[in-house]
């Protein structure tokens, strides 16, 4: 009997041990080794969250893209940003203290007189066809733009006296005169119209018809796999990118000129991300942010939202009329009724986000309808027999905030008894009319990055964005003087004076500070407009860089951990009952034994 009992106890003990091990075991999963190098966690002097490789990122572009060479056309900015590199660059971080940084340029030196700029290139950069990128490519690109007077020439390159290449990886740029704004202008130009092109594929050809515009070979993070002009571009990761392989395997950008259609496609799951061009009705933003699986971000932006009055056309050549219109605009109404409080009002010649440069004494007129009416009467535009002072047209492109602004300004000017016709165009038509000066009033935006030296672009008589035909000789001279002034306090004094004149002349009318919205599907990280360590600021290399975008499935809320079976209340109660019954039974048996 003892042996029989022992045989029963051993399996019972084994079973109990096995149950305990099963109930307390922890599952593990093997991690497969990646074929790619470790993710970049330190880039351009900042720490970033390690990304994950793989996946396809889909987005939309509101701008047309008929070819991918921005240097002669200043178009296809989003697409060309993926393919090409620049010498130096900016990204969204400029709003948060992240200045320009190197792209192809590894380092640089600037002479004490701000006339000679020496750039040292990365020696491991190659074109997508395997040919090394050298200083000859930079020199060729810059000199061709200067010779052909392509857009970047008037923006920045016309300041250059000569370009030397003492070796394959050094570029020495000598300017015609001292210029403290050169680096900022060079970085900004790279955003749209100053990508470095491969000399061995473009030399001796017409840039406008070169077949590589449709089959681009760049040195950037992505290669073009498929391009259908005006419809979409498919990119694949450049495994040999000199800054380290992009995280995603594939990038798809589709042309969607209709903001409503683009946002609806995003909400339906077609895109992983759409930018500020696809902002919905502002009343819908909060609801969209509450939508499961979607994240809406809001950040400061380098632009105002303004209107341009055409100085070449009557009645806007009359300063009293321009001043009257400035008094007739109710910014508070635009901010609240038009933009639901998201866009702050701006009354200065520089947006609030660059407050270090603002001259607080240079402010545009605040809303005063009576004053506006008096000025129009004084200017010779009383209310006529038809009930209007004069007739005019306001135009805008397809951008959602421009549409809201045009609608609001139309309504406000009609209160002044100005007969306003509102015309909205597709992007290509509006840009063509704007560039040709074919408008009365148009919605636009003034860029304030990186500092007030950008005034040259908009308000110098030779500025390439001076679409309104503004000219003031003193402003021209002061802007040019600011370029050659190396003392920062003296430069600020010059900029203060420029602001006073611009406000007095009503060179344009800033209304609100544009804010930057992005719409992101949950799980995506490294977005260009988001801050480090998880965002892309400081390593996107343009506004539109997606090389450091990566995906990680959102972590679901942890489910409650089930209690071990032996701690369940029912089990414990049962044990107590068994013990109690056993105790009672033992006591009864003991009593019977005593009686016996």
Secondary structure, 3 states (H helix, E strand, C coil): CHHHHHHHHHHHHHHHHHHHHHHHCCCCCCCCCCCCCCCCCEECCEECCCCCCCCEEEEEECCCCCCCCHHHHCCCHHHHHHHCCCCEECCHHHHHCCCCEECCEEEEEECCCCCEEEEEECCCCECCCCCECCHHHHHHHHHHHHHHCCHHHHHCHHHEEEEEEEECCEEEEEECCCCCCHHHHHHHHHHHCCCCCCHHHHCCCCCCCCHHHCCCCCCCCEEEEEEECCCEEEEEECCCCCCCCCCCCEEEEEECCCHHHHHHHHHCCCCCEECHHHCCCHHHHHHHHCCCCEEEEEEEEEEEEEEEECCCCCCCCCHHHHHHHHHCCCHHHHHHHHCCCCCCECCECCCHHHHHHCCCCCECCCCCHHHHHHHHHHCCCCCCCCCCCCEEEEEECCCHHHHHHHHHHHHHHHHCCCEEEEEECCHHHHHHHHHCCCCCEEEECCECCCCHHHHHHHHCCCCCCCCCCCCCHHHHHHHHHHHHCCCHHHHHHHHHHHHHHHHHHCCCEEEEEEEEEEEEECCEECCCCCCCCCCCCCCCCCCCCCCCCEECCCCCCCCCCCCCHHHCHHHHHHHHHHHHHHHHHHHHHHHHHHHC
